[in-house]
Amino acid sequence: MIDLHTHSTASDGACTPERLVDLASSVGLSALALTDHDTLDGLARAKAQAAERGILVLPGVEIEIEHAEGEFHLLGLGLDGDTGPLREALEGVQAARSSRNDRMAAKLQAGGYPITIEEVRAAAGGEIVSRAHFAQVLVRKKLVGSMDAVFKKLLGKGMPFYEPRACLELREASRLIALAGGIPVIAHPVSLGLKGPSLRTFVAACRDQGVGGVEAWHPNHSVKECRKLERMAVGLGMAVSGGSDFHGEHLPNRKLGFTSAGREIPDRFLEPFLRGRAR
């Protein structure tokens, strides 16, 4: 088994990069992609730990992209080139995220949810503060019943306390990932909010802007959706990826090495990203 979509405490995951690698080793993974949101900071630690555990860490990242409908996240997998320009761009994204978080905390307070940005930063325990950390504080203080409820009722796109933040454009993000030696991959395509021919047209347009793969297999997709997405990707000449989107053991539907409907993630997805190019 492998897993090409995971998160650590370098962004909004619950496990340190070292703990994540240890868990991957304990469940028998042969390869793991660390794809933290808007940061590469956990990669060196994960690779050092993987050397001791005898598994492969594929350097990666997950970047939010400007998109009118739903949410568009782009994975960069196999970052083994010049990551300097990508790091610089991500620092700008992080600065925009900080400003957005301040606005979101103020809106929640005004809306009757007594949390502070200091509490959220403490929950994050690092430089990257995300909506997931807001959700953790809201649930811990029993202001909302669950993490899912926070996103569905408060902080999801279009919800009362959602605050947009600056994002990279697709062409630029794809260029930076490619410069860093990686392949840009559309993460969990169902979140785009598109279906049928509209989705295929959109993915084809992304391919023409440098995107090389599609994360067809994701826990938020049904098996039927995953199969359709895989056929679409292959038909468009794009690599197929699969991941758990693991954030920690507090999210029981996301287990390392497993994807839609609890299916194992096979190593057949790994080869294009090891070669540094799509099929």
C-alpha positions as CSV (number, residue, x, y, z in Angstrom):
1,M,0.0,0.0,0.0
2,I,0.9,3.6,-0.5
3,D,-0.7,7.0,0.3
4,L,-0.3,10.1,-1.9
5,H,-2.2,12.6,0.2
6,T,-1.4,13.2,3.9
7,H,-1.0,16.1,6.4
8,S,1.2,16.8,9.4
9,T,1.5,19.4,12.1
10,A,3.4,21.5,9.6
11,S,-0.1,22.5,8.5
12,D,-3.4,21.2,9.9
13,G,-2.6,17.6,10.7
14,A,-2.5,16.1,14.2
15,C,0.7,14.1,13.8
16,T,4.2,15.4,13.6
17,P,6.0,14.5,10.4
18,E,8.0,11.9,12.4
19,R,4.8,10.4,13.9
20,L,3.1,10.3,10.5
21,V,6.0,8.3,9.1
22,D,6.0,6.0,12.1
23,L,2.3,5.4,11.6
24,A,2.8,4.7,7.9
25,S,5.5,2.2,8.7
26,S,3.3,0.5,11.3
27,V,0.4,-0.1,8.8
28,G,2.8,-1.4,6.2
29,L,3.0,1.5,3.7
30,S,5.9,1.4,1.2
31,A,5.5,5.0,0.2
32,L,4.0,8.2,1.6
33,A,3.5,11.6,0.1
34,L,3.5,14.5,2.7
35,T,1.2,17.2,1.2
36,D,0.8,19.9,3.8
37,H,-1.2,23.0,3.0
38,D,0.9,25.8,1.6
39,T,4.1,24.7,3.2
40,L,7.1,22.5,2.6
41,D,8.4,22.8,6.2
42,G,7.6,19.2,7.3
43,L,9.4,17.5,4.4
44,A,12.9,17.3,5.7
45,R,11.8,15.9,9.0
46,A,9.6,13.3,7.3
47,K,12.3,12.2,4.9
48,A,14.8,11.8,7.8
49,Q,12.4,9.7,9.7
50,A,11.6,7.6,6.6
51,A,15.3,6.8,6.1
52,E,15.2,5.1,9.5
53,R,11.9,3.3,8.8
54,G,12.8,2.1,5.3
55,I,9.9,3.7,3.5
56,L,9.8,6.3,0.7
57,V,8.6,9.8,1.4
58,L,7.5,11.6,-1.7
59,P,7.9,15.4,-1.2
60,G,4.6,17.2,-1.8
61,V,2.3,20.1,-1.1
62,E,-1.4,21.1,-1.3
63,I,-2.2,24.5,-2.6
64,E,-5.6,26.2,-2.8
65,I,-6.4,27.6,-6.3
66,E,-8.7,30.5,-7.4
67,H,-12.0,28.9,-8.4
68,A,-15.5,30.4,-8.7
69,E,-17.4,27.2,-7.8
70,G,-16.8,24.8,-4.9
71,E,-13.1,24.5,-3.8
72,F,-10.1,23.8,-6.0
73,H,-7.0,22.3,-4.3
74,L,-3.9,21.3,-6.3
75,L,-1.4,18.7,-5.1
76,G,2.2,18.9,-6.1
77,L,3.7,15.4,-6.0
78,G,7.4,14.5,-6.3
79,L,9.1,17.8,-5.5
80,D,12.7,16.9,-6.1
81,G,13.8,20.0,-8.0
82,D,14.3,23.7,-7.3
83,T,11.7,24.5,-4.6
84,G,13.0,28.0,-3.9
85,P,10.4,29.9,-6.1
86,L,7.6,27.7,-4.8
87,R,8.6,28.4,-1.2
88,E,8.7,32.1,-1.8
89,A,5.2,32.0,-3.4
90,L,3.9,30.0,-0.5
91,E,5.2,32.5,2.0
92,G,3.0,35.1,0.3
93,V,0.0,32.7,0.6
94,Q,0.7,32.2,4.3
95,A,0.8,36.0,4.9
96,A,-2.6,36.3,3.2
97,R,-3.9,33.4,5.3
98,S,-2.8,35.2,8.5
99,S,-4.9,38.3,7.6
100,R,-7.8,36.1,6.7
101,N,-7.7,34.2,10.0
102,D,-7.8,37.5,11.9
103,R,-10.9,38.5,10.0
104,M,-12.6,35.1,10.6
105,A,-11.9,35.3,14.4
106,A,-13.4,38.7,14.6
107,K,-16.5,37.6,12.7
108,L,-17.0,34.6,14.9
109,Q,-16.7,36.7,18.0
110,A,-19.3,39.2,16.7
111,G,-21.5,36.3,15.8
112,G,-21.6,35.0,19.3
113,Y,-18.8,32.4,19.2
114,P,-16.3,33.5,21.9
115,I,-13.0,32.3,20.6
116,T,-9.8,34.2,20.1
117,I,-7.2,34.1,17.4
118,E,-4.7,33.3,20.2
119,E,-6.6,30.2,21.1
120,V,-6.6,29.1,17.5
121,R,-2.9,29.7,17.1
122,A,-2.2,27.7,20.2
123,A,-4.3,24.8,18.8
124,A,-2.3,25.0,15.6
125,G,1.0,24.8,17.4
126,G,2.9,26.1,14.4
127,E,3.1,28.7,11.7
128,I,0.2,27.4,9.6
129,V,-3.3,28.2,11.0
130,S,-6.2,26.9,9.1
131,R,-10.0,26.6,9.3
132,A,-9.4,23.1,10.8
133,H,-7.8,24.7,13.8
134,F,-10.8,27.1,14.2
135,A,-13.0,24.0,14.1
136,Q,-10.9,22.2,16.8
137,V,-11.3,25.2,19.2
138,L,-15.0,25.5,18.5
139,V,-15.6,21.8,19.2
140,R,-13.3,21.7,22.3
141,K,-15.2,24.6,23.8
142,K,-18.5,22.8,23.0
143,L,-19.7,25.7,20.9
144,V,-20.3,23.3,17.9
145,G,-20.9,19.6,18.1
146,S,-18.4,18.3,15.5
147,M,-15.7,19.2,13.1
148,D,-18.0,18.4,10.2
149,A,-20.7,20.6,11.6
150,V,-18.3,23.6,11.8
151,F,-17.6,23.4,8.1
152,K,-21.2,22.6,7.0
153,K,-22.7,25.4,9.1
154,L,-20.1,28.0,9.8
155,L,-16.8,28.0,8.0
156,G,-17.4,26.2,4.7
157,K,-17.4,28.2,1.5
158,G,-20.6,30.2,1.4
159,M,-21.3,29.8,5.1
160,P,-21.8,32.8,7.4
161,F,-18.3,33.0,8.9
162,Y,-16.3,31.9,5.9
163,E,-13.6,34.4,4.8
164,P,-11.9,34.1,1.4
165,R,-8.2,34.4,1.1
166,A,-5.8,35.1,-1.6
167,C,-4.9,32.1,-3.8
168,L,-2.5,31.3,-6.5
169,E,-3.7,31.1,-10.1
170,L,-3.6,27.7,-11.6
171,R,-1.1,28.4,-14.3
172,E,1.4,29.9,-11.9
173,A,0.9,27.1,-9.3
174,S,1.4,24.5,-12.0
175,R,4.6,26.3,-13.2
176,L,6.1,26.5,-9.7
177,I,5.3,22.8,-9.0
178,A,6.9,21.8,-12.3
179,L,9.9,24.0,-11.6
180,A,10.2,22.1,-8.2
181,G,10.4,18.8,-10.1
182,G,6.8,17.8,-9.3
183,I,3.6,16.9,-11.1
184,P,0.5,19.1,-10.4
185,V,-2.5,16.9,-9.5
186,I,-6.1,18.0,-9.0
187,A,-7.0,17.0,-5.5
188,H,-10.5,15.5,-4.6
189,P,-12.1,16.7,-7.9
190,V,-15.7,16.2,-6.5
191,S,-15.0,19.4,-4.3
192,L,-14.9,21.4,-7.5
193,G,-18.7,21.3,-7.7
194,L,-18.7,20.2,-11.3
195,K,-20.2,17.0,-12.8
196,G,-20.3,15.1,-16.1
197,P,-19.2,16.9,-19.3
198,S,-18.6,20.2,-17.3
199,L,-16.1,18.4,-15.1
200,R,-14.3,16.7,-18.0
201,T,-14.1,20.1,-19.9
202,F,-12.7,21.8,-16.8
203,V,-10.1,19.0,-16.1
204,A,-9.0,19.1,-19.8
205,A,-8.5,22.9,-19.5
206,C,-6.4,22.3,-16.4
207,R,-4.3,19.8,-18.3
208,D,-3.7,22.4,-20.9
209,Q,-2.4,24.8,-18.2
210,G,0.2,22.3,-16.9
211,V,-1.8,19.9,-14.6
212,G,-0.5,16.4,-15.1
213,G,-2.7,14.2,-12.8
214,V,-6.1,13.7,-11.1
215,E,-6.6,12.4,-7.6
216,A,-9.3,10.0,-8.7
217,W,-9.4,8.0,-5.4
218,H,-10.3,9.9,-2.2
219,P,-12.4,9.1,0.9
220,N,-14.9,11.8,0.0
221,H,-15.7,10.1,-3.3
222,S,-17.9,7.1,-3.8
223,V,-16.3,4.1,-5.5
224,K,-18.5,4.8,-8.5
225,E,-17.2,8.4,-8.7
226,C,-13.6,7.2,-8.3
227,R,-13.9,4.8,-11.2
228,K,-15.4,7.5,-13.4
229,L,-12.6,9.9,-12.4
230,E,-9.9,7.3,-13.1
231,R,-11.4,6.6,-16.6
232,M,-11.6,10.3,-17.3
233,A,-8.0,10.9,-16.3
234,V,-6.7,8.0,-18.4
235,G,-8.7,9.2,-21.3
236,L,-7.2,12.7,-21.0
237,G,-3.7,11.2,-20.8
238,M,-3.2,12.3,-17.2
239,A,-1.7,10.4,-14.2
240,V,-4.0,8.9,-11.7
241,S,-3.5,9.4,-7.9
242,G,-5.0,8.0,-4.8
243,G,-4.8,9.2,-1.2
244,S,-6.5,9.1,2.2
245,D,-6.2,12.9,2.9
246,F,-5.1,11.8,6.4
247,H,-5.1,14.5,9.0
248,G,-4.9,12.4,12.2
249,E,-6.6,9.6,14.1
250,H,-9.4,12.1,15.2
251,L,-10.9,11.7,11.7
252,P,-11.8,8.0,11.7
253,N,-13.0,8.0,8.0
254,R,-9.5,8.9,6.9
255,K,-7.0,6.1,7.5
256,L,-3.4,5.9,6.2
257,G,-3.2,3.7,3.2
258,F,-7.0,3.6,2.6
259,T,-9.3,5.6,0.4
260,S,-12.9,5.4,-0.9
261,A,-15.0,2.8,0.9
262,G,-12.0,1.7,2.9
263,R,-10.1,0.4,-0.1
264,E,-6.4,0.0,0.0
265,I,-4.3,2.4,-2.1
266,P,-2.2,0.3,-4.5
267,D,1.3,1.1,-5.5
268,R,0.3,1.2,-9.2
269,F,-0.4,4.9,-8.7
270,L,3.2,5.7,-7.6
271,E,5.2,5.2,-10.8
272,P,4.4,8.4,-12.7
273,F,5.4,10.5,-9.7
274,L,8.7,8.6,-9.3
275,R,9.6,9.2,-12.9
276,G,8.9,12.9,-12.4
277,R,6.5,13.0,-15.3
278,A,2.9,11.9,-16.1
279,R,2.1,8.9,-18.2
